Amino acid sequence: MPFSKQSSNVIFDWPVRVYYEDTDAAGVVFYANYLRFMERGRTEWLRALGFEQDVLRERDGIVFAVRTVALEYLAPARFNALLTVRSAVSHQGGASLTFEQRILRVGDDVCCCQGQVKVACLDAATMRPRRMPEFLASAILSGLAPRAHAPME
């Protein structure tokens, strides 16, 4: 299933393995853990672009907070399954990004869970909405890491 027409052309995939601790009594991924997998996908996207969230907080004074989530559970994922968290930006606001995310089973590409997650950029000191820095928004939407903010060694 393709992403919506509003999604950016940039898609980021992150692999996740289902551990025993991720499953419920029925042996399938506990529903709330899909949110954890999606969080990892967004965090690793930033990391792949050269941005660490603790550095953004300390150096640039910004943090991110989830504002809204809408999920659909479509098929089970089971213990030891290899999954792909696929992420794309579907909307950019001044102080927010909305991500479309899907969790796909590797091998058959069945979508286990899909949803939209709206993330707000906040001032780290006041926890009030703050316009996302241009260097960060540009990197996310283009999928390219800017030279001035290369990964920290």
C-alpha positions, 0 to 999 in steps of 0.5 A: 500500500503506497503512502498518501499523495501528500507524503514527501518523496523521502522514505526512511526504513528501519529494521526491528526484530520482535522480542519475546518482551514485545508480545502478549499472552497470545504470542503477537506484538502487544498493540502499544509496542507498535508505537515504540517501534514507530518512535525508533523509526523516527529517532533513527531517521534523525540519527541517520541524518546526523541529528541526536535528540540530546544534542538538539536539546542542548545545542539548539534548545529544542525537543520533540513531543508526540501531539496526536496518534491515529493507528490501524492494526491490520495483521499480527506480527509474532515473536522473532519476526523481522519487521520494517518501520517505514516512515514518510512526512505527510505534512509540515507545519511551522512547529510540527511534522506529521509522519505516515508510518507503516510496520511491514513484515519482512518476507511477505511485506504484509502491513501489520500496523499503519498510522499517522503521528503528529510531532510538535517541536518544543522549546526545551526550556519552556515546553511551548511550541517553537518553529522548527529550525530550517536546517532540521526541517530541510534535512528531514524533508530532503533526506540529506544531512547538512554539512554544518550538522554532521554526525557527532563522533 
